[in-house]
Amino acid sequence: MSDIIEIAEKATAVREQWRHADIWEIADRLGILCLKAPLGTAEGGLKGYCTSFFDQFVIAVNAALPSYLQRLIAWHELGHIILDPDLLRNGQYIPEHDPLHMKTAAELRANYFAAAGAIDGRALMRLLREGYSVPDAAAELLVPPSFVIYKADILRAYGEELRLPELPDADCLAEDITGRENF
């Protein structure tokens, strides 16, 4: 549980430092170059990646994704940069297929970071108290349902009593998450 709280606190610290800034402005203030690039179709292309060259971190997000998913992907990639910077030095990246399963741990941390940074916990709690299902809350918050579950897991780590489905696979961003019809 302490790992989840530590990750959430790092994302919260970033949000609180720049309260009224969006993810793009936050990345800019952190000196991270953000690119919206053609990385394939929204449904089947690469959603995003991050790396660094000469100590300059770079986030690339698929320009074909809807803007609300671009923001979530940017939060996810920022999570990699803040939580696992050594995996990204000198052009390295987190590979799609990692035989040592380092990707799974790094992806899970980045997913928690994105959920903590992109989803307002008070808004989610309000929706759940009003009886929203996970998919309905996700649609309202413009995030995939798996990220509602990640955020709920963070809230549980802080002592909130929530009964939601099991934690999603760390590779949940590999799924087709485009279009609100999927929420």
C-alpha positions as CSV (number, residue, x, y, z in Angstrom):
1,M,0.0,0.0,0.0
2,S,2.8,2.4,0.8
3,D,4.0,2.2,-2.9
4,I,0.6,3.3,-4.1
5,I,0.5,6.2,-1.7
6,E,4.0,7.2,-2.6
7,I,3.1,7.3,-6.3
8,A,-0.1,9.1,-5.6
9,E,1.7,11.7,-3.5
10,K,4.2,12.4,-6.2
11,A,1.4,13.0,-8.7
12,T,-0.5,15.1,-6.2
13,A,2.6,17.2,-5.5
14,V,3.0,17.9,-9.3
15,R,-0.7,18.9,-9.5
16,E,-0.5,21.1,-6.4
17,Q,2.6,22.9,-7.5
18,W,0.8,24.1,-10.6
19,R,-2.9,24.0,-9.5
20,H,-4.4,25.7,-12.6
21,A,-2.1,24.2,-15.2
22,D,-3.1,21.4,-17.6
23,I,-0.8,18.5,-18.2
24,W,0.8,20.2,-21.2
25,E,1.7,23.3,-19.2
26,I,3.0,21.1,-16.3
27,A,5.3,19.2,-18.6
28,D,6.5,22.5,-20.1
29,R,7.3,23.9,-16.7
30,L,9.2,20.7,-15.8
31,G,11.3,21.2,-19.0
32,I,9.8,18.2,-20.8
33,L,9.3,18.5,-24.5
34,C,5.8,17.3,-25.5
35,L,5.0,16.3,-29.1
36,K,1.7,15.4,-30.6
37,A,2.8,13.1,-33.4
38,P,1.2,10.8,-36.0
39,L,1.8,7.4,-34.3
40,G,-0.8,5.4,-36.3
41,T,-4.5,5.2,-36.0
42,A,-6.3,6.0,-32.8
43,E,-7.6,2.4,-32.6
44,G,-4.4,0.5,-33.5
45,G,-1.5,2.8,-33.3
46,L,1.0,3.6,-30.6
47,K,-0.7,5.7,-28.0
48,G,2.4,7.4,-26.8
49,Y,6.0,7.0,-25.5
50,C,8.7,8.8,-23.6
51,T,12.4,8.9,-23.7
52,S,15.3,11.2,-23.2
53,F,18.3,12.4,-25.2
54,F,21.1,14.4,-23.7
55,D,19.1,14.8,-20.5
56,Q,16.1,16.2,-22.3
57,F,13.0,14.2,-21.6
58,V,10.5,13.9,-24.4
59,I,6.8,12.8,-24.4
60,A,5.2,11.9,-27.7
61,V,1.4,11.4,-27.8
62,N,-0.6,10.1,-30.7
63,A,-2.2,13.0,-32.4
64,A,-5.0,10.8,-33.7
65,L,-6.3,10.2,-30.2
66,P,-9.2,12.3,-28.8
67,S,-7.8,15.2,-26.7
68,Y,-9.1,13.7,-23.4
69,L,-7.1,10.5,-24.1
70,Q,-4.1,12.5,-25.1
71,R,-4.1,14.1,-21.7
72,L,-4.3,10.7,-19.9
73,I,-1.5,9.3,-22.0
74,A,0.6,12.4,-21.2
75,W,0.0,11.8,-17.5
76,H,1.0,8.2,-17.9
77,E,4.2,9.1,-19.8
78,L,5.0,11.8,-17.2
79,G,4.7,9.0,-14.6
80,H,7.4,7.1,-16.3
81,I,9.6,10.1,-16.3
82,I,9.1,10.9,-12.7
83,L,9.0,7.4,-11.3
84,D,11.4,5.5,-13.6
85,P,13.8,8.1,-15.2
86,D,16.7,5.6,-15.3
87,L,14.8,3.4,-17.7
88,L,14.6,6.3,-20.2
89,R,18.2,7.6,-20.3
90,N,20.0,8.2,-23.6
91,G,17.3,7.1,-25.9
92,Q,16.2,4.1,-23.9
93,Y,12.5,3.4,-23.6
94,I,10.3,0.9,-21.9
95,P,9.9,-1.9,-24.5
96,E,6.6,-3.4,-25.6
97,H,7.7,-6.9,-24.8
98,D,10.0,-7.1,-21.8
99,P,11.3,-10.6,-21.1
100,L,12.3,-9.6,-17.6
101,H,8.8,-8.1,-16.8
102,M,10.2,-4.8,-15.9
103,K,7.6,-3.3,-18.2
104,T,4.7,-4.6,-16.1
105,A,6.0,-3.0,-12.9
106,A,6.8,0.3,-14.7
107,E,3.5,0.3,-16.5
108,L,1.6,-0.3,-13.3
109,R,3.4,2.6,-11.5
110,A,2.7,4.9,-14.5
111,N,-0.9,3.9,-14.5
112,Y,-1.3,4.7,-10.9
113,F,0.5,8.0,-11.5
114,A,-1.9,8.8,-14.4
115,A,-4.9,7.9,-12.3
116,A,-3.7,10.1,-9.4
117,G,-2.9,13.0,-11.7
118,A,-5.8,12.9,-14.1
119,I,-8.7,12.0,-12.0
120,D,-10.1,14.2,-9.2
121,G,-10.8,11.9,-6.3
122,R,-13.6,14.0,-4.9
123,A,-15.4,13.9,-8.3
124,L,-15.0,10.1,-8.5
125,M,-16.3,9.6,-4.9
126,R,-19.3,11.8,-5.6
127,L,-20.2,9.8,-8.7
128,L,-19.8,6.5,-6.9
129,R,-21.9,7.7,-4.0
130,E,-24.6,8.7,-6.5
131,G,-24.6,5.1,-7.8
132,Y,-22.6,5.5,-11.0
133,S,-21.1,2.2,-12.2
134,V,-17.4,2.1,-13.1
135,P,-18.1,2.4,-16.9
136,D,-20.6,5.3,-16.2
137,A,-18.1,7.1,-13.9
138,A,-15.4,6.6,-16.5
139,A,-17.6,8.1,-19.2
140,E,-18.3,11.1,-17.0
141,L,-14.7,11.6,-16.2
142,L,-13.5,10.9,-19.7
143,V,-11.1,8.1,-18.8
144,P,-11.0,4.4,-19.5
145,P,-12.8,2.3,-16.8
146,S,-9.5,0.7,-15.8
147,F,-8.3,4.1,-14.6
148,V,-11.3,4.6,-12.4
149,I,-10.3,1.3,-10.8
150,Y,-6.7,2.5,-10.3
151,K,-8.0,5.7,-8.7
152,A,-10.3,3.7,-6.5
153,D,-7.4,1.6,-5.4
154,I,-5.5,4.7,-4.5
155,L,-8.5,6.0,-2.5
156,R,-8.7,2.6,-0.7
157,A,-5.0,2.9,0.2
158,Y,-5.9,6.2,1.9
159,G,-8.7,4.5,3.9
160,E,-11.8,5.0,1.7
161,E,-14.2,2.0,1.8
162,L,-14.9,1.1,-1.8
163,R,-16.0,-2.1,-3.4
164,L,-15.0,-2.2,-7.0
165,P,-13.7,-4.8,-9.5
166,E,-10.3,-6.3,-9.3
167,L,-7.3,-4.2,-10.3
168,P,-6.9,-4.2,-14.1
169,D,-3.9,-5.6,-16.0
170,A,-0.9,-3.2,-16.0
171,D,-1.0,-3.3,-19.8
172,C,-4.5,-1.9,-20.0
173,L,-3.5,1.0,-22.2
174,A,-2.7,-1.5,-24.9
175,E,-6.4,-2.0,-25.3
176,D,-8.5,0.1,-27.7
177,I,-9.5,3.0,-25.5
178,T,-10.7,5.4,-28.1
179,G,-14.2,6.8,-28.3
180,R,-16.6,7.3,-25.5
181,E,-18.6,4.4,-26.8
182,N,-16.0,2.2,-25.3
183,F,-16.6,3.6,-21.8
